[in-house]
Every structure is written in structure tokens, then in C-alpha cells.
Amino acid sequence: MAIEVGTKLEGKVTGITHFGAFVDLSGGVTGLVHISEIADNYVKDVNDHLKIGDVVTVKVINVDKDGKIGLSIKQTVDKPATESRPPRAPRPERSGGGERFGGGGGGGFNRERGGRSFKPAANKPSFEDKMSRFLKDSEERISSLKKNTEGKRGGRGAKRV
């Protein structure tokens, strides 16, 4: 029987390591169930979930060219297609008392007006202006750091004469 990706097979656990479990499939073929493919929840120790001699149903998830077979136990369990989250709690309504980020409450999402309002800024600096101001501030900071660290380059705390 040829082992193909996606097929579900029965196998017997023949060995357990810290990284997974070896499962003997039909015909003397052995595959590995990696520790991440044993259960849906976190598996700290394989021995908590499997024992040598256990008969398990596995799904073939990959077959390498050199003959290594990757198996999964957690993918054999069919999950319901309509798995949904519990409903979220409704958000509390914000009162107009708290201003965020120094704004006057003019922007933002407003349900009464149908969404976000657009207010073009009259004196908004351009990108080039912002960039030149940033470079100027950056150069000033670097020069002050250099001034403060030039005299402190001695080794092992010894004073210079």
C-alpha cells in the first residue's frame, strides 16, 4: 500500500522522544508525529499524551524524498465547519468629556454624520518641512552627545594626566 499525503491510517506507537513519537504503520513503515501535531493544546511532554503500544489514528501530512513520513494526530479530528467565537461584549459609549491626543473632538468616527469627517489643515507642514526639521533636531542631538562623551573615553576609569 502506497502512503499518500492526506490519508488517514491506524498505527502503533513504537517510540517516544522529547520532540515527538514514532508510529509504526502497516508494512513496517514508520513515521514521526511531531510534538506540535499531537494535540490542539500545548504539549509540554509527549508522555502525558501517548504511551508506547498505543494504537492511534494518524494523518499523513508529508512524505519526503528520503522516505521520512510526517504524521499528525490532531488533524485526524474533524472540527466543525462553523466554529465561532463567543460574541464580544458591546463597547461602552464615550462621553464627550475626555479629549484624546490634544484634539478638540473634531475628527474621528462620528455615527451621526456617517463616518469620518475630513477637515483640511490650513497650516499643515509638508513632508519636506517635517523631514528637514527632523534632520536638524537629530544633528543637534548627535553633536551634543559627541561633546559630552569626548572627554570620557579613558579606559578602566583611570584619569588622564
Long-range contacts (C-beta under 8 A, 24 or more apart in sequence): 1-26, 1-27, 3-29, 3-31, 3-60, 3-63, 3-69, 4-60, 4-63, 5-60, 5-61, 5-62, 5-63, 6-59, 6-60, 7-59, 7-60, 8-57, 8-58, 8-59, 8-60, 8-76, 9-57, 9-58, 9-59, 9-60, 10-55, 10-56, 10-57, 10-58, 11-55, 11-56, 11-57, 11-58, 11-71, 12-53, 12-54, 12-55, 12-56, 13-50, 13-51, 13-52, 13-53, 13-54, 13-55, 13-56, 14-52, 15-52, 16-46, 16-47, 16-50, 16-51, 16-52, 17-46, 18-46, 20-46, 21-46, 21-50, 23-56, 23-58, 23-71, 25-58, 25-69, 29-69, 30-69, 31-58, 31-60, 31-68, 31-69, 31-70, 31-71, 32-68, 32-69, 32-70, 32-71, 33-58, 33-71, 33-72, 33-73, 34-70, 34-72, 37-61, 37-70, 37-71, 37-72, 37-73, 37-74, 37-75, 38-73, 38-74, 39-73, 39-74, 40-74, 40-77
